[in-house]
């Protein structure tokens, strides 16, 4: 893997080498294994359904790196789901998923932490919208982690599972290995609790509230040939975005605490949308949007001019999330003249994870 440079200022230049490794070879247990867990493996198959997330912004990209989760941020859950089915086995680990290395790695983390000596049969179904800002990796991982935990008697807490995912967050590489990726913790927290969450640094859940109950969520993926993954994402996040967050992080935090939280408390979608629109031009979010050569700003501005209540880009894009009271037909009539199409028509999810069992 290439050595990527991170520049935060004239005297702040470091190099980070994206080291790849085989699943199970670089496990971070966070000291949880020091506790002796009482395991009670069950015979039933565990089913977990986890909602995907819209990641609206990181709070401060100077506070995270590929091997250091954090940075804070906000996001909300949508009714677009990933599922995991897990059953305990005697020894074998069988994974039915086309991204098996990331699942295998977390299984080894989980076994080392809990002391579980048996195997697992795992089947994963994701929402099939990868690298467009809907958090396929984080949603799959919290679904799998929860199912593994339930299958052996729930020895770990939700917070412990989130932290293990965050510190062992990886993406697969072309050669079948894995490498550490960026993780704020927004995705797993959103999937667990539903609604909108506000995260602090070090994967801390600072605030959670229901969001846009009864409203419609439309995901629009405008045309772009700009990559939102791999080395281009690294260059974006760890250079321009860091510099902009040095400047705007205090203002962003103020917006969240003094404007966003009160608006969520009174279910004021228009005010929430106004805050998010302001954030689109601040700090690292500005770097993410401008990564798409101002095209995303153009499309989002067209949508805002149509008086839509909430318009924001998810993660590094290119997905644009629109939250509104308009039904699908009215929305389609509104955006067809703009040359845009609805990729996903859904709603916010205020329930979070659903766990069931079957024989």
BASE-260410 format. One record per residue: x, y, z of N, C-alpha, C, O in turn. Coordinates in steps of 0.1 Angstrom, whole numbers, padded with zeros to 4 digits, always signed. Example, Ala and Ser with C-alpha at 12.3 -4.5 7.8 and 13.67 -1.06 7.14 Angstrom:
<atoms>
+0132-0057+0078+0123-0045+0078+0132-0033+0078+0142-0033+0085 +0128-0022+0071+0137-0011+0071+0129+0000+0079+0134+0011+0080 
</atoms>
This chain:
<atoms>
+0008-0012+0000+0000+0000+0000+0009+0012+0000+0020+0012+0005 +0004+0023-0006+0011+0036-0006+0013+0042+0007+0004+0040+0016 +0023+0050+0009+0025+0058+0021+0018+0072+0018+0022+0078+0008 +0009+0075+0026+0001+0087+0024+0006+0098+0034+0009+0096+0045 +0006+0110+0029+0011+0121+0037-0001+0129+0043-0011+0131+0036 +0001+0133+0055-0009+0141+0063-0003+0154+0066+0007+0155+0074 -0009+0165+0061-0004+0178+0065-0015+0186+0072-0026+0188+0067 -0011+0190+0084-0020+0199+0092-0016+0213+0093-0024+0222+0097 -0004+0216+0089+0001+0230+0089+0015+0230+0084+0021+0220+0080 +0022+0242+0085+0035+0243+0079+0045+0234+0086+0055+0229+0080 +0043+0232+0099+0052+0223+0107+0046+0210+0111+0050+0204+0121 +0036+0206+0105+0028+0194+0108+0027+0185+0096+0017+0186+0089 +0037+0177+0093+0036+0168+0082+0041+0154+0087+0053+0153+0091 +0033+0144+0086+0036+0131+0090+0033+0122+0079+0025+0125+0070 +0038+0110+0079+0035+0100+0069+0028+0088+0076+0032+0084+0087 +0018+0083+0069+0010+0072+0075+0011+0061+0064+0007+0063+0053 +0015+0049+0068+0016+0038+0058+0004+0029+0061+0002+0024+0072 -0004+0027+0050-0016+0018+0051-0011+0004+0051-0009-0002+0040 -0008-0002+0062-0003-0015+0063-0015-0025+0062-0025-0023+0069 -0013-0035+0053-0024-0045+0052-0020-0057+0060-0008-0059+0063 -0030-0065+0064-0027-0077+0072-0038-0087+0070-0049-0083+0066 -0035-0099+0074-0045-0110+0072-0055-0109+0083-0052-0105+0094 -0068-0113+0081-0078-0113+0091-0073-0120+0103-0068-0132+0102 -0075-0115+0115-0071-0121+0128-0057-0119+0132-0053-0124+0143 -0050-0111+0125-0035-0109+0128-0033-0096+0136-0021-0094+0141 -0042-0087+0137-0039-0074+0144-0052-0070+0152-0059-0061+0149 -0054-0078+0163-0066-0076+0170-0065-0067+0182-0055-0068+0189 -0075-0058+0184-0075-0049+0195-0086-0052+0204-0098-0050+0201 -0083-0058+0216-0093-0063+0225-0096-0053+0236-0106-0055+0243 -0089-0042+0237-0092-0031+0246-0091-0035+0261-0097-0028+0270 -0085-0046+0264-0084-0051+0277-0097-0058+0282-0098-0062+0294 -0107-0059+0274-0120-0065+0278-0118-0080+0282-0125-0085+0290 -0108-0087+0276-0106-0101+0278-0101-0104+0292-0101-0116+0297 -0097-0094+0300-0093-0096+0314-0104-0100+0323-0102-0106+0334 -0117-0097+0319-0128-0102+0326-0132-0116+0322-0132-0119+0310 -0135-0124+0331-0139-0138+0328-0154-0138+0326-0163-0136+0335 -0158-0140+0313-0172-0140+0309-0178-0153+0311-0172-0164+0308 -0191-0153+0315-0199-0165+0316-0207-0167+0303-0216-0159+0300 -0203-0176+0295-0209-0178+0282-0220-0189+0282-0218-0199+0289 -0231-0187+0275-0242-0196+0274-0246-0197+0260-0257-0192+0256 -0239-0204+0252-0242-0206+0237-0256-0212+0236-0260-0221+0243 -0264-0207+0226-0277-0212+0224-0278-0220+0211-0269-0219+0203 -0288-0229+0210-0289-0237+0198-0296-0230+0187-0294-0233+0175 -0304-0220+0190-0312-0213+0180-0303-0204+0171-0292-0201+0174 -0309-0201+0159-0302-0192+0150-0307-0178+0154-0318-0175+0157 -0297-0168+0155-0300-0155+0159-0301-0146+0146-0292-0147+0137 -0311-0138+0145-0313-0129+0134-0312-0115+0139-0319-0111+0149 -0304-0106+0133-0303-0092+0136-0305-0084+0124-0299-0086+0114 -0314-0074+0125-0317-0064+0114-0312-0051+0119-0317-0046+0130 -0303-0044+0111-0297-0032+0115-0300-0021+0105-0298-0024+0093 -0305-0009+0109-0308+0001+0099-0295+0008+0094-0285+0010+0102 -0294+0012+0082-0283+0019+0077-0283+0033+0082-0292+0038+0089 -0272+0041+0079-0271+0054+0085-0268+0064+0074-0262+0061+0064 -0272+0076+0077-0268+0088+0070-0258+0095+0079-0262+0100+0090 -0246+0097+0075-0235+0103+0083-0234+0118+0078-0229+0120+0068 -0239+0127+0086-0240+0141+0082-0227+0148+0083-0224+0156+0074 -0219+0146+0093-0206+0153+0094-0198+0147+0105-0204+0143+0115 -0185+0148+0104-0176+0146+0115-0175+0159+0122-0175+0170+0116 -0173+0159+0136-0171+0171+0143-0157+0177+0141-0155+0189+0139 -0147+0168+0143-0133+0173+0142-0124+0161+0136-0121+0152+0144 -0120+0163+0124-0112+0152+0118-0097+0152+0123-0090+0143+0120 -0094+0162+0131-0080+0161+0137-0080+0151+0149-0069+0148+0154 -0092+0145+0152-0092+0137+0164-0094+0122+0160-0097+0114+0168 -0092+0119+0147-0092+0104+0143-0083+0102+0132-0078+0111+0125 -0080+0089+0130-0071+0084+0120-0074+0070+0117-0083+0064+0124 -0068+0064+0106-0072+0050+0103-0070+0040+0114-0078+0030+0115 -0061+0042+0124-0060+0033+0135-0064+0040+0148-0060+0035+0159 -0071+0050+0147-0075+0058+0160-0089+0063+0158-0091+0074+0152 -0100+0055+0162-0113+0060+0160-0117+0072+0168-0111+0074+0179 -0127+0079+0164-0131+0091+0171-0135+0102+0162-0139+0100+0151 -0134+0115+0167-0137+0126+0159-0151+0132+0161-0153+0143+0157 -0160+0124+0167-0173+0129+0169-0181+0130+0156-0176+0127+0145 -0193+0134+0157-0202+0136+0145-0216+0134+0148-0220+0131+0159 -0224+0135+0137-0239+0133+0138-0244+0125+0126-0238+0125+0116 -0254+0118+0128-0260+0110+0118-0274+0105+0122-0278+0106+0134 -0281+0099+0113-0294+0093+0116-0297+0080+0109-0291+0078+0098 -0306+0072+0114-0309+0059+0108-0320+0060+0098-0330+0068+0100 -0319+0052+0088-0330+0051+0078-0335+0037+0076-0328+0027+0080 -0347+0035+0071-0353+0022+0069-0347+0015+0056-0354+0013+0047 -0334+0013+0057-0327+0005+0047-0317-0004+0055-0309+0001+0062 -0319-0017+0053-0314-0026+0063-0303-0036+0058-0303-0040+0047 -0294-0039+0068-0285-0050+0066-0289-0061+0077-0294-0057+0088 -0287-0073+0074-0291-0084+0083-0279-0094+0085-0271-0096+0076 -0279-0100+0097-0269-0110+0100-0277-0122+0107-0285-0120+0115 -0273-0134+0102-0278-0146+0108-0267-0154+0114-0257-0157+0106 -0267-0157+0126-0256-0164+0133-0261-0176+0141-0271-0175+0148 -0253-0187+0139-0256-0199+0147-0243-0204+0152-0233-0204+0145 -0242-0208+0165-0230-0214+0171-0228-0228+0164-0237-0236+0162 -0215-0231+0162-0210-0244+0157-0200-0249+0167-0195-0242+0176 -0196-0262+0165-0186-0268+0174-0172-0261+0172-0166-0257+0182 -0167-0260+0160-0154-0255+0157-0153-0246+0145-0147-0236+0145 -0160-0250+0134-0158-0244+0121-0164-0230+0121-0174-0227+0128 -0158-0221+0113-0163-0208+0111-0166-0207+0096-0158-0207+0087 -0179-0206+0093-0184-0205+0079-0191-0191+0077-0199-0187+0085 -0186-0184+0067-0191-0171+0064-0197-0170+0050-0190-0172+0040 -0210-0167+0049-0217-0165+0037-0219-0151+0034-0229-0145+0037 -0208-0144+0028-0208-0130+0025-0197-0127+0016-0186-0133+0017 -0199-0118+0006-0188-0116-0003-0177-0107+0002-0167-0105-0005 -0178-0102+0014-0168-0095+0021-0163-0102+0034-0163-0096+0044 -0160-0115+0032-0157-0124+0043-0146-0119+0052-0146-0121+0064 -0135-0113+0046-0124-0110+0055-0127-0100+0067-0122-0102+0078 -0136-0091+0065-0140-0081+0076-0148-0089+0086-0147-0085+0098 -0156-0098+0082-0164-0106+0092-0154-0115+0100-0155-0117+0112 -0146-0122+0092-0136-0132+0099-0128-0124+0109-0125-0130+0120 -0123-0112+0106-0115-0105+0115-0122-0102+0128-0117-0104+0139 -0135-0097+0127-0142-0094+0139-0146-0106+0147-0146-0106+0160 -0149-0118+0141-0151-0130+0148-0139-0134+0157-0141-0138+0168 -0127-0132+0151-0115-0135+0159-0113-0125+0171-0109-0129+0182 -0117-0112+0169-0117-0103+0180-0127-0107+0191-0123-0108+0202 -0139-0111+0186-0149-0115+0196-0145-0127+0204-0147-0128+0216 -0139-0137+0197-0135-0150+0204-0124-0147+0214-0124-0153+0225 -0115-0138+0210-0104-0135+0219-0108-0128+0231-0104-0130+0242 -0118-0119+0230-0123-0111+0241-0131-0119+0250-0129-0119+0262 -0140-0127+0245-0150-0135+0253-0144-0148+0258-0149-0154+0268 -0134-0153+0251-0129-0167+0255-0137-0178+0249-0135-0189+0252 -0146-0175+0239-0154-0185+0232-0145-0194+0224-0137-0189+0215 -0146-0207+0225-0137-0216+0218-0144-0223+0206-0137-0230+0198 -0157-0221+0205-0164-0228+0194-0163-0220+0181-0156-0210+0180 -0172-0224+0172-0172-0217+0159-0185-0210+0156-0194-0210+0165 -0187-0204+0145-0199-0197+0141-0203-0200+0126-0194-0202+0118 -0215-0201+0123-0220-0200+0110-0227-0187+0108-0236-0183+0115 -0222-0179+0098-0226-0165+0097-0231-0162+0082-0224-0166+0073 -0243-0157+0081-0248-0153+0068-0252-0138+0069-0259-0134+0078 -0247-0130+0059-0249-0116+0059-0256-0111+0046-0252-0116+0036 -0265-0102+0048-0271-0096+0036-0270-0081+0038-0276-0076+0048 -0264-0074+0029-0263-0059+0031-0272-0052+0022-0279-0058+0014 -0273-0039+0023-0282-0031+0015-0278-0028+0001-0285-0022-0007 -0266-0033-0003-0261-0033-0017-0258-0019-0022-0257-0017-0034 -0257-0009-0013-0253+0004-0018-0240+0008-0011-0239+0014-0001 -0229+0004-0018-0216+0005-0012-0209+0017-0017-0210+0021-0029 -0201+0024-0008-0193+0035-0011-0201+0047-0017-0195+0054-0026 -0213+0049-0012-0221+0061-0016-0225+0068-0004-0234+0078-0006 -0220+0065+0008-0224+0073+0019-0234+0067+0029-0239+0074+0037 -0238+0055+0027-0248+0049+0035-0243+0039+0046-0251+0033+0053 -0230+0038+0047-0224+0031+0058-0226+0016+0058-0230+0010+0068 -0224+0009+0046-0226-0005+0045-0217-0013+0055-0222-0022+0061 -0205-0009+0056-0195-0016+0064-0199-0015+0079-0200-0026+0086 -0202-0003+0084-0205-0002+0098-0218-0008+0102-0220-0014+0113 -0228-0008+0093-0241-0014+0095-0240-0029+0096-0245-0035+0105 -0232-0035+0086-0230-0049+0087-0223-0053+0099-0226-0063+0106 -0213-0046+0103-0205-0050+0115-0213-0050+0128-0211-0058+0136 -0221-0040+0130-0229-0040+0142-0240-0051+0142-0243-0056+0153 -0245-0054+0130-0254-0065+0130-0248-0078+0133-0253-0086+0141 -0236-0080+0127-0228-0093+0130-0224-0093+0145-0226-0104+0151 -0219-0082+0150-0214-0082+0164-0225-0085+0174-0223-0093+0183 -0237-0079+0171-0248-0081+0180-0253-0096+0179-0256-0102+0190 -0253-0102+0167-0257-0115+0166-0248-0125+0172-0252-0135+0179 -0235-0123+0171-0225-0131+0177-0227-0131+0193-0226-0141+0199 -0228-0119+0198-0230-0117+0212-0243-0124+0217-0242-0131+0228 -0254-0122+0210-0266-0129+0214-0265-0144+0214-0270-0151+0222 -0257-0149+0204-0256-0164+0202-0249-0170+0214-0251-0182+0216 -0241-0163+0221-0233-0169+0232-0238-0164+0246-0230-0165+0256 -0250-0158+0246-0255-0154+0259-0253-0139+0263-0255-0136+0274 -0250-0131+0253-0249-0116+0255-0239-0112+0266-0243-0105+0276 -0226-0117+0266-0217-0113+0276-0212-0099+0275-0208-0093+0286 -0213-0093+0264-0208-0079+0262-0219-0069+0261-0230-0072+0257 -0217-0057+0266-0227-0046+0265-0227-0040+0251-0217-0042+0243 -0237-0033+0248-0238-0026+0235-0226-0016+0234-0220-0016+0223 -0222-0009+0244-0211+0000+0244-0198-0007+0241-0190-0003+0233 -0196-0019+0247-0184-0026+0244-0183-0031+0230-0173-0031+0224 -0195-0036+0225-0195-0040+0211-0192-0028+0201-0184-0030+0192 -0197-0016+0204-0194-0005+0196-0180-0001+0196-0174+0002+0186 -0174-0002+0208-0160+0001+0209-0151-0009+0202-0140-0005+0196 -0154-0022+0203-0146-0032+0196-0147-0030+0181-0137-0032+0174 -0159-0027+0176-0160-0024+0162-0152-0012+0158-0145-0012+0148 -0153-0001+0166-0145+0011+0163-0130+0009+0162-0124+0014+0153 -0125+0002+0172-0110+0000+0172-0106-0011+0163-0094-0012+0160 -0115-0019+0158-0111-0029+0148-0118-0027+0135-0121-0037+0127 -0121-0015+0131-0128-0011+0119-0118-0013+0107-0108-0006+0107 -0122-0022+0098-0113-0025+0087-0121-0025+0074-0133-0026+0074 -0113-0023+0063-0119-0025+0050-0110-0035+0043-0098-0036+0045 -0116-0043+0034-0109-0053+0027-0100-0047+0015-0104-0036+0010 -0090-0053+0012-0081-0049+0001-0082-0058-0011-0088-0069-0010 -0077-0054-0022-0078-0062-0034-0071-0076-0033-0075-0085-0040 -0061-0077-0025-0054-0090-0023-0060-0099-0013-0054-0110-0010 -0072-0096-0008-0079-0105+0002-0075-0102+0016-0080-0108+0026 -0066-0092+0018-0062-0088+0032-0071-0077+0037-0081-0073+0030 -0068-0071+0048-0076-0059+0053-0067-0048+0058-0055-0051+0060 -0072-0036+0060-0065-0025+0065-0074-0017+0073-0086-0016+0071 -0069-0010+0083-0077-0002+0092-0083+0010+0084-0076+0015+0075 -0095+0013+0087-0102+0024+0080-0107+0035+0090-0104+0034+0102 -0113+0045+0085-0118+0056+0093-0131+0053+0100-0140+0047+0094 -0132+0056+0113-0145+0053+0120-0147+0063+0131-0139+0065+0140 -0159+0070+0130-0163+0079+0141-0172+0073+0151-0173+0078+0162 -0178+0061+0148-0187+0055+0157-0201+0059+0155-0210+0054+0161 -0204+0069+0146-0218+0073+0143-0226+0061+0138-0237+0059+0142 -0221+0054+0128-0228+0043+0122-0234+0033+0132-0246+0031+0132 -0225+0026+0140-0230+0016+0149-0240+0022+0159-0249+0015+0163 -0237+0034+0164-0246+0040+0174-0260+0043+0168-0270+0040+0175 -0260+0048+0156-0273+0050+0149-0280+0037+0147-0292+0036+0149 -0273+0027+0142-0280+0014+0140-0285+0008+0153-0296+0002+0152 -0278+0009+0164-0283+0004+0176-0295+0011+0181-0305+0004+0185 -0295+0024+0181-0305+0032+0188-0316+0037+0179-0327+0041+0183 -0313+0038+0166-0322+0045+0157-0322+0060+0159-0315+0065+0168 -0330+0067+0152-0331+0082+0153-0318+0089+0149-0311+0084+0141 -0316+0100+0155-0304+0108+0153-0295+0107+0165-0300+0108+0177 -0282+0106+0163-0272+0106+0174-0262+0117+0172-0258+0120+0161 -0257+0121+0183-0246+0131+0184-0234+0124+0191-0236+0120+0203 -0223+0122+0184-0212+0115+0190-0201+0125+0195-0198+0135+0188 -0195+0122+0206-0183+0129+0210-0170+0121+0206-0172+0111+0198 -0159+0125+0210-0147+0118+0207-0146+0105+0214-0154+0102+0223 -0137+0096+0209-0135+0083+0215-0147+0074+0215-0149+0066+0225 -0156+0076+0205-0168+0067+0203-0178+0069+0214-0187+0061+0216 -0178+0081+0221-0187+0083+0231-0201+0088+0226-0201+0097+0218 -0212+0082+0230-0225+0086+0226-0229+0097+0235-0232+0096+0247 -0230+0109+0229-0233+0121+0237-0248+0124+0238-0253+0129+0248 -0256+0121+0227-0270+0125+0227-0277+0116+0217-0271+0112+0206 -0289+0113+0220-0298+0105+0210-0312+0110+0211-0317+0112+0222 -0319+0111+0200-0333+0115+0200-0339+0110+0187-0333+0108+0177 -0352+0107+0188-0360+0104+0176-0359+0115+0166-0356+0127+0169 -0360+0112+0153-0358+0121+0142-0368+0119+0131-0369+0108+0126 -0375+0130+0127-0383+0130+0115-0394+0119+0114-0396+0113+0104 -0399+0116+0126-0410+0105+0126-0421+0109+0117-0427+0120+0118 -0425+0100+0108-0436+0103+0099-0433+0110+0086-0441+0112+0077 -0420+0115+0085-0416+0122+0073-0410+0112+0063-0407+0100+0067 -0407+0117+0051-0401+0108+0041-0386+0112+0039-0383+0123+0040 -0378+0102+0036-0364+0103+0034-0361+0099+0020-0364+0087+0016 -0356+0107+0012-0352+0104-0002-0337+0105-0004-0331+0115+0000 -0331+0094-0009-0317+0094-0012-0315+0096-0027-0320+0089-0035 -0308+0107-0030-0305+0110-0044-0290+0109-0046-0282+0115-0039 -0286+0101-0056-0272+0099-0059-0269+0106-0073-0271+0100-0083 -0265+0119-0073-0263+0126-0085-0251+0120-0093-0242+0113-0087 -0250+0122-0106-0239+0117-0114-0226+0123-0110-0225+0135-0108 -0216+0114-0108-0202+0119-0105-0192+0108-0108-0195+0096-0107 -0180+0112-0113-0170+0102-0115-0159+0103-0105-0147+0099-0107 -0162+0110-0094-0152+0112-0083-0153+0101-0073-0164+0098-0069 -0142+0095-0070-0142+0084-0061-0144+0088-0046-0139+0099-0043 -0152+0081-0039-0154+0084-0024-0148+0073-0016-0152+0071-0004 -0138+0066-0021-0132+0055-0013-0117+0054-0016-0112+0060-0026 -0110+0046-0008-0096+0044-0010-0087+0056-0008-0090+0064+0001 -0076+0057-0016-0066+0067-0013-0071+0081-0015-0067+0090-0009 -0081+0083-0025-0086+0096-0027-0094+0101-0014-0093+0113-0010 -0101+0092-0007-0108+0095+0005-0097+0099+0016-0099+0109+0023 -0086+0091+0017-0076+0094+0026-0070+0108+0024-0069+0116+0034 -0066+0111+0012-0061+0124+0009-0070+0135+0013-0066+0146+0018 -0083+0133+0010-0093+0144+0014-0094+0146+0029-0093+0157+0034 -0096+0135+0036-0099+0135+0050-0087+0141+0058-0089+0148+0068 -0076+0136+0055-0064+0139+0064-0056+0151+0059-0045+0154+0065 -0060+0159+0050-0053+0171+0046-0062+0183+0046-0063+0190+0056 -0069+0186+0036-0078+0197+0035-0088+0197+0046-0090+0208+0053 -0094+0186+0049-0105+0185+0059-0100+0188+0073-0106+0195+0081 -0088+0183+0076-0082+0186+0089-0079+0201+0091-0083+0207+0101 -0074+0207+0081-0071+0222+0082-0084+0230+0084-0084+0239+0092 -0095+0226+0077-0107+0234+0078-0114+0231+0092-0120+0240+0097 -0112+0219+0097-0118+0217+0110-0110+0224+0121-0116+0227+0132 -0097+0227+0120-0090+0235+0129-0097+0248+0131-0097+0254+0141 -0102+0253+0120-0108+0266+0119-0123+0266+0124-0127+0275+0132 -0130+0256+0121-0145+0256+0123-0150+0247+0134-0162+0247+0136 -0142+0239+0140-0147+0229+0149-0155+0235+0161-0165+0229+0165 -0150+0246+0167-0157+0252+0178-0171+0257+0173-0181+0256+0181 -0172+0263+0161-0185+0267+0156-0194+0256+0154-0206+0256+0157 -0189+0245+0148-0197+0233+0146-0203+0228+0159-0215+0224+0160 -0194+0227+0169-0199+0222+0182-0210+0231+0188-0219+0226+0194 -0208+0244+0186-0218+0253+0191-0231+0251+0184-0242+0251+0190 -0231+0249+0171-0243+0247+0163-0250+0234+0168-0263+0234+0170 -0243+0224+0171-0249+0211+0176-0256+0213+0189-0267+0209+0191 -0248+0219+0198-0254+0220+0212-0265+0230+0213-0275+0228+0220 -0263+0242+0207-0272+0253+0209-0284+0254+0199-0294+0260+0202 -0282+0248+0188-0293+0248+0178-0298+0235+0174-0311+0233+0173 -0290+0225+0171-0295+0212+0167-0302+0205+0177-0314+0200+0175 -0297+0204+0189-0303+0196+0200-0317+0202+0204-0326+0194+0205 -0318+0215+0206-0331+0221+0209-0341+0218+0197-0353+0216+0200 -0337+0219+0185-0346+0216+0174-0350+0202+0173-0362+0199+0170 -0342+0193+0177-0346+0179+0178-0356+0177+0189-0365+0169+0188 -0354+0184+0200-0363+0182+0212-0377+0187+0208-0387+0181+0213 -0378+0197+0200-0392+0202+0196-0396+0197+0182-0406+0201+0177 -0388+0187+0176-0392+0181+0164-0394+0191+0153-0403+0191+0145 -0385+0201+0152-0385+0212+0142-0376+0208+0130-0365+0212+0130 -0382+0202+0120-0375+0197+0109-0368+0208+0101-0357+0207+0096 -0375+0219+0100-0370+0230+0092-0357+0236+0099-0348+0239+0092 -0358+0238+0112-0346+0243+0119-0335+0233+0118-0323+0237+0116 -0338+0220+0120-0327+0210+0118-0321+0211+0105-0309+0211+0103 -0329+0213+0094-0324+0214+0081-0315+0226+0079-0306+0226+0072 -0319+0237+0085-0311+0250+0084-0298+0248+0091-0288+0252+0085 -0297+0241+0102-0284+0238+0108-0275+0229+0100-0263+0232+0098 -0281+0219+0094-0273+0210+0086-0269+0217+0073-0257+0215+0068 -0277+0226+0067-0273+0233+0056-0261+0242+0059-0252+0244+0051 -0261+0248+0071-0249+0257+0075-0237+0248+0076-0226+0252+0072 -0239+0236+0081-0227+0227+0083-0221+0223+0070-0209+0220+0069 -0229+0222+0059-0224+0218+0046-0213+0227+0042-0205+0223+0033 -0212+0239+0047-0202+0249+0043-0191+0251+0053-0183+0261+0052 -0190+0243+0063-0181+0245+0074-0172+0233+0076-0176+0221+0075 -0159+0236+0079-0150+0226+0082-0148+0215+0073-0149+0216+0060 -0146+0203+0078-0144+0191+0070-0155+0188+0060-0153+0182+0050 -0168+0191+0064-0179+0189+0055-0177+0196+0042-0181+0191+0031 -0172+0208+0043-0170+0216+0031-0160+0209+0022-0161+0208+0010 -0149+0203+0028-0139+0196+0020-0145+0184+0014-0142+0181+0002 -0154+0177+0021-0161+0165+0015-0170+0169+0003-0169+0162-0007 -0177+0179+0005-0186+0183-0006-0178+0188-0018-0181+0185-0030 -0168+0197-0016-0160+0202-0026-0151+0191-0033-0146+0193-0044 -0150+0180-0027-0143+0168-0033-0150+0165-0046-0143+0159-0055 -0162+0168-0047-0170+0164-0059-0170+0176-0069-0180+0177-0077 -0160+0185-0068-0159+0196-0078-0171+0205-0079-0175+0209-0089 -0177+0208-0067-0188+0218-0066-0201+0212-0072-0211+0219-0071 -0200+0201-0079-0213+0196-0084-0223+0193-0074-0235+0195-0076 -0219+0188-0063-0229+0184-0052-0235+0197-0046-0247+0197-0044 -0227+0208-0044-0232+0220-0040-0243+0225-0050-0254+0230-0046 -0240+0224-0063-0250+0228-0073-0263+0221-0071-0274+0227-0071 -0262+0208-0070-0275+0200-0069-0282+0203-0056-0294+0204-0055 -0274+0203-0045-0281+0206-0032-0287+0220-0031-0298+0221-0025 -0281+0229-0038-0287+0243-0038-0300+0243-0046-0309+0250-0042 -0300+0235-0057-0312+0235-0064-0324+0229-0056-0335+0233-0057 -0320+0219-0048-0330+0213-0039-0335+0222-0028-0346+0223-0025 -0325+0230-0022-0329+0239-0012-0338+0250-0018-0347+0255-0011 -0335+0254-0030-0344+0265-0036-0358+0260-0039-0367+0268-0040 -0360+0247-0038-0374+0241-0039-0381+0241-0026-0391+0235-0025 -0375+0247-0016-0380+0248-0002-0381+0234+0005-0390+0233+0014 -0373+0225+0001-0373+0212+0009-0366+0215+0022-0357+0222+0024 -0372+0209+0032-0369+0212+0046-0354+0208+0050-0348+0216+0057 -0350+0197+0045-0337+0191+0050-0329+0186+0038-0334+0177+0031 -0317+0191+0035-0309+0186+0024-0295+0185+0029-0289+0195+0034 -0289+0173+0028-0275+0172+0033-0268+0160+0026-0274+0150+0023 -0255+0161+0024-0247+0150+0018-0243+0141+0029-0238+0145+0040 -0243+0128+0026-0239+0118+0036-0225+0114+0034-0220+0111+0023 -0217+0114+0045-0203+0111+0046-0195+0118+0035-0197+0130+0034 -0187+0111+0027-0179+0118+0016-0187+0117+0003-0181+0119-0008 -0200+0113+0004-0209+0114-0008-0207+0102-0016-0201+0092-0013 -0214+0102-0028-0221+0114-0033-0236+0115-0029-0243+0123-0034 -0241+0106-0021-0255+0105-0018-0260+0118-0011-0253+0123-0001 -0271+0123-0015-0277+0135-0009-0290+0130-0002-0298+0123-0008 -0291+0133+0011-0303+0129+0018-0313+0141+0019-0309+0152+0023 -0325+0139+0015-0336+0149+0016-0347+0143+0025-0352+0132+0023 -0350+0151+0035-0360+0147+0045-0372+0158+0043-0369+0170+0045 -0384+0153+0041-0395+0162+0038-0408+0155+0040-0409+0143+0041 -0418+0163+0041-0432+0158+0042-0438+0154+0028-0449+0148+0028 -0431+0158+0017-0437+0155+0004-0437+0140+0001-0428+0133+0005 -0448+0135-0005-0448+0121-0009-0440+0119-0022-0434+0129-0027 -0438+0107-0026-0429+0103-0036-0433+0110-0050-0424+0114-0057 -0445+0110-0053-0450+0116-0066-0447+0131-0066-0442+0136-0076 -0449+0138-0055-0447+0152-0055-0432+0155-0055-0427+0164-0062 -0424+0146-0049-0409+0148-0049-0404+0145-0063-0395+0153-0068 -0409+0135-0070-0405+0132-0083-0408+0144-0093-0399+0147-0101 -0419+0150-0092-0423+0161-0100-0414+0173-0097-0411+0181-0106 -0409+0174-0085-0400+0185-0081-0386+0184-0087-0381+0194-0091 -0381+0172-0087-0367+0170-0090-0365+0165-0105-0354+0166-0110 -0375+0160-0111-0373+0156-0125-0368+0167-0134-0359+0165-0142 -0373+0180-0133-0368+0191-0141-0353+0194-0138-0346+0201-0146 -0348+0190-0126-0335+0192-0122-0325+0182-0127-0313+0183-0125 -0330+0172-0134-0322+0161-0139-0318+0151-0128-0308+0144-0130 -0325+0151-0117-0322+0142-0106-0332+0131-0105-0344+0132-0108 -0328+0119-0099-0337+0108-0097-0336+0103-0083-0326+0105-0076 -0347+0097-0078-0347+0092-0065-0341+0078-0065-0346+0069-0072 -0330+0076-0058-0323+0062-0057-0330+0054-0047-0332+0042-0049 -0334+0059-0036-0340+0052-0025-0351+0061-0019-0348+0073-0016 -0363+0056-0018-0374+0063-0011-0377+0055+0002-0381+0043+0002 -0375+0062+0014-0376+0054+0026-0381+0064+0037-0386+0075+0034 -0379+0060+0050-0382+0069+0061-0371+0068+0071-0362+0059+0070 -0371+0076+0081-0361+0075+0092-0365+0062+0100-0377+0059+0101 -0355+0056+0107-0358+0045+0116-0355+0050+0130-0344+0053+0133 -0366+0049+0138-0364+0053+0152-0365+0042+0162-0367+0043+0174 -0363+0030+0156-0364+0017+0164-0350+0012+0167-0347+0008+0178 -0341+0012+0157-0328+0006+0158-0328-0009+0156-0336-0014+0149 -0318-0016+0162-0316-0030+0160-0329-0038+0164-0335-0035+0174 -0332-0048+0156-0342-0058+0160-0336-0072+0160-0330-0076+0150 -0337-0079+0172-0331-0092+0174-0342-0102+0175-0351-0101+0183 -0341-0113+0167-0351-0124+0168-0343-0137+0168-0331-0138+0164 -0350-0148+0171-0344-0161+0171-0353-0171+0163-0366-0169+0162 -0347-0181+0157-0355-0192+0150-0348-0205+0153-0336-0205+0156 -0355-0216+0152-0349-0229+0154-0338-0232+0144-0332-0243+0145 
</atoms>
